[in-house]
């Protein structure tokens, strides 16, 4: 790196016609310029300038070196400018693995807005319930719902999904309205996994309930539709149910008791991300934070 910087300094001295003019142009002491050019000459093993008390001229070797170095410096400057443009307006393909439910509930509009904001970027989305492997799968990032267990991955929190309990008015009219968490043990609960429900109360108290029901499905969209059909009580994202509650298709159940918030992360292998991936993650964070 020092050799390249000295090369760049040499081009400036040759272009400016002298050490002092180059020092003024670069804002460096004249002694620093002289010392670094002397270092470059020692590294090369040839004199690059003929120095007199009045002027500095390129030697024959210096002229050859200048012609080559000027092209190298110009190419490096052009590459830097192009890369700076990529940072301000990134381009390219992003491959991402995203969960089905989260994409449908939260990401559809955000993804459309992202492509409008960054028309040079293309998205290749693997919308799947399975968890992609960042090492073996051809993806730049994966979005994970729930806590991250892989300590070698870099996780950036995108959002926290807030859940509530909901059921159709027809179900509640037939089966009764739960008045306390324990009442759920007598109800048909639509579950995403066969595991007890944890509910957090208004004062932070926690109830763990071994609820039962007719359906277990690893798809929130399906449980949402089953709840609207009057088949039981489901734990659903609040954002997903707003229109249903407003229209009367669903009603909140035990509104003072809610499942714990579920964190959502963007996972990558490294912190050194291409600009296109970095702006994508930043865009998701900003939009999900502000709803």
C-alpha positions in Angstrom: 0.0 0.0 0.0 2.9 2.4 0.8 4.4 1.6 -2.6 1.1 2.5 -4.3 0.8 5.7 -2.4 4.4 6.7 -3.3 3.6 5.9 -6.9 0.6 8.2 -6.7 2.8 10.9 -5.2 5.4 10.4 -7.9 2.7 11.0 -10.6 1.6 14.2 -8.8 5.2 15.5 -8.6 5.8 14.8 -12.3 2.5 16.4 -13.3 3.1 19.4 -11.1 6.6 19.9 -12.3 8.3 19.9 -8.9 8.3 18.9 -5.3 7.1 22.1 -3.8 4.2 22.4 -6.3 3.2 18.8 -5.5 3.5 19.5 -1.8 1.2 22.5 -2.1 -1.3 20.6 -4.2 -1.4 17.7 -1.7 -1.1 19.8 1.5 2.0 18.0 2.6 5.4 19.3 3.8 8.0 19.6 1.1 10.3 17.4 3.1 7.7 14.6 3.3 7.4 14.6 -0.5 11.1 14.5 -1.0 11.6 11.7 1.5 8.8 9.5 0.0 10.1 10.0 -3.6 13.6 9.0 -2.3 12.1 5.9 -0.8 10.4 5.0 -4.1 13.6 5.4 -6.0 15.4 3.1 -3.5 12.6 0.5 -3.9 12.9 0.6 -7.7 16.7 1.0 -7.8 16.7 3.8 -10.3 16.7 7.6 -10.2 13.4 9.0 -11.4 14.1 12.7 -11.2 17.1 14.9 -12.1 17.2 17.5 -9.4 18.9 20.9 -9.7 18.5 24.0 -7.6 16.1 25.5 -10.1 14.1 22.6 -11.5 13.1 18.9 -11.3 13.0 16.8 -14.5 12.1 13.2 -15.2 15.0 10.9 -16.1 14.5 8.5 -19.0 13.5 5.8 -16.5 11.3 8.3 -14.7 9.5 9.1 -18.0 8.8 5.5 -18.7 7.7 4.9 -15.1 5.4 8.0 -15.3 3.7 6.8 -18.5 2.9 3.5 -16.9 2.0 4.8 -13.4 -0.3 7.5 -14.8 -2.5 4.8 -16.4 -2.5 2.7 -13.3 -3.4 5.7 -11.1 -6.2 6.7 -13.6 -7.6 3.2 -13.6 -7.5 3.0 -9.8 -9.3 6.4 -9.5 -11.9 5.2 -12.1 -12.5 2.0 -10.1 -12.8 4.0 -6.9 -15.4 6.3 -8.5 -17.3 3.3 -9.9 -17.3 1.6 -6.5 -18.4 4.8 -4.8 -21.3 4.9 -7.3 -22.2 1.3 -6.4 -22.4 2.3 -2.7 -24.7 5.2 -3.4 -26.8 3.3 -6.0 -26.0 -0.4 -5.7 -26.8 -2.9 -8.5 -26.8 -6.6 -8.9 -28.7 -9.7 -7.7 -29.6 -10.5 -4.1 -30.5 -14.0 -3.2 -32.5 -14.3 0.0 -34.4 -17.0 1.8 -37.6 -15.6 3.5 -40.4 -17.2 5.5 -43.7 -17.6 3.7 -45.9 -16.1 6.5 -43.6 -13.2 7.3 -43.3 -12.3 3.6 -47.1 -12.3 3.0 -47.9 -10.4 6.2 -45.1 -7.8 6.3 -42.9 -7.8 3.2 -45.0 -7.6 0.0 -45.4 -3.8 -0.1 -41.9 -3.2 1.3 -40.3 -5.4 -1.4 -42.1 -3.5 -4.1 -41.0 -0.1 -2.6 -37.4 -1.4 -2.4 -37.2 -2.3 -6.1 -38.7 1.1 -6.9 -36.0 2.8 -4.8 -33.2 0.6 -6.2 -34.1 -0.2 -9.8 -30.6 -1.6 -10.4 -31.1 -4.4 -7.9 -32.9 -7.7 -8.6 -34.3 -10.0 -6.0 -34.3 -13.8 -6.1 -36.4 -14.9 -3.2 -36.7 -18.5 -1.9 -40.0 -18.2 -0.1 -40.1 -21.3 2.0 -40.9 -22.6 5.5 -37.5 -24.4 5.7 -34.5 -22.7 7.2 -31.8 -22.1 4.6 -28.1 -22.9 5.3 -26.0 -19.8 4.6 -22.9 -22.0 4.1 -24.3 -24.6 1.7 -27.2 -22.7 0.0 -26.6 -20.1 -2.7 -28.1 -17.2 -0.7 -26.7 -13.8 0.5 -29.0 -13.6 3.5 -31.8 -15.4 5.2 -34.6 -14.0 7.4 -35.2 -16.0 10.5 -38.2 -15.8 12.8 -37.4 -16.6 16.4 -34.1 -16.7 18.3 -30.9 -17.6 16.5 -29.0 -20.6 17.7 -26.0 -20.4 15.3 -23.3 -18.4 17.1 -21.1 -18.2 13.9 -23.7 -16.2 12.0 -24.2 -12.4 12.0 -27.7 -11.5 13.1 -29.3 -8.1 12.7 -32.7 -7.6 14.3 -35.3 -6.5 11.8 -38.4 -6.3 13.9 -40.5 -8.0 16.6 -43.7 -9.7 15.6 -46.5 -8.9 18.0 -49.1 -11.6 18.4 -52.6 -11.8 19.9 -55.3 -14.4 20.4 -58.2 -14.3 17.9 -61.3 -16.3 17.1 -64.4 -15.9 14.9 -67.5 -14.6 16.7 -69.4 -17.7 15.5 -66.9 -19.9 17.4 -67.1 -17.8 20.6 -70.9 -17.8 20.4 -70.9 -21.6 20.2 -68.0 -22.5 22.6 -68.1 -19.5 25.0 -65.7 -16.6 25.6 -62.6 -17.4 27.6 -62.4 -15.1 30.6 -59.0 -16.3 32.0 -56.0 -18.1 30.5 -56.9 -21.4 32.1 -60.2 -21.4 30.2 -58.2 -22.0 27.0 -57.7 -25.6 28.1 -61.4 -26.2 27.3 -61.1 -24.7 23.8 -60.1 -25.8 20.4 -56.7 -24.0 19.9 -55.2 -23.7 16.4 -51.4 -24.2 16.9 -48.4 -23.7 14.7 -46.4 -26.4 16.6 -47.3 -29.0 19.1 -46.1 -27.1 22.2 -47.7 -25.4 25.2 -48.7 -21.8 24.7 -47.0 -19.1 26.8 -49.0 -16.0 27.6 -47.8 -12.8 29.2 -50.3 -10.9 31.3 -50.8 -7.2 31.9 -48.4 -7.1 34.9 -45.8 -9.3 33.3 -47.0 -12.6 34.8 -46.6 -15.7 32.6 -49.0 -18.6 32.1 -47.9 -21.8 30.4 -50.8 -23.8 29.0 -50.9 -27.2 27.4 -53.6 -26.3 25.0 -55.1 -28.8 22.5 -56.9 -28.5 19.2 -57.9 -30.1 16.0 -55.2 -28.5 13.8 -51.5 -28.1 13.9 -50.0 -26.4 10.9 -46.7 -24.6 10.2 -48.4 -21.9 8.2 -49.8 -18.8 9.9 -51.9 -18.0 6.8 -53.7 -21.4 7.0 -54.4 -20.9 10.7 -55.7 -17.5 10.0 -58.2 -18.8 7.5 -59.2 -21.6 9.8 -59.9 -19.2 12.6 -62.0 -17.1 10.3 -64.0 -20.3 9.5 -64.9 -20.6 13.2 -62.7 -23.6 13.9 -60.9 -22.4 17.0 -58.7 -19.8 18.7 -55.4 -18.9 17.0 -52.3 -16.9 18.0 -51.9 -14.6 15.1 -49.9 -11.5 14.2 -51.8 -8.4 15.2 -51.0 -6.7 11.9 -52.5 -9.7 10.0 -55.9 -9.4 11.9 -56.6 -5.6 11.9 -59.0 -5.7 9.0 -60.7 -8.9 10.3 -61.3 -7.3 13.7 -62.5 -4.1 12.1 -65.0 -6.0 9.9 -66.1 -8.3 12.6 -64.7 -11.5 11.0 -62.5 -12.0 14.0 -62.6 -10.9 17.6 -59.8 -10.6 20.2 -59.7 -13.2 22.9 -58.2 -12.4 26.3 -56.8 -9.1 25.0 -54.9 -8.5 28.2 -52.9 -11.7 27.6 -50.6 -12.1 24.7 -47.9 -14.6 23.4 -44.4 -13.2 23.8 -43.1 -11.1 21.0 -41.2 -13.0 18.4 -37.9 -11.5 17.1 -37.1 -11.4 13.4 -33.5 -11.4 12.2 -31.6 -11.0 9.0 -28.7 -13.5 9.0 -25.5 -13.3 7.0 -22.2 -15.1 7.2 -20.1 -12.0 7.6 -20.3 -8.3 8.5 -18.4 -7.4 5.3 -21.5 -7.2 3.1 -21.8 -6.0 -0.5 -23.5 -2.6 -0.8 -26.6 -4.2 -2.4 -27.1 -6.5 0.6 -26.4 -3.8 3.2 -28.9 -1.3 1.7 -31.5 -4.1 1.5 -31.2 -4.9 5.2 -31.2 -1.3 6.2 -34.3 -0.7 4.1 -36.1 -3.6 5.8 -35.1 -2.3 9.3 -36.3 1.2 8.5 -39.6 0.2 7.0 -40.4 -2.5 9.6 -39.6 -0.1 12.4 -42.0 2.5 11.2 -44.7 0.0 10.2 
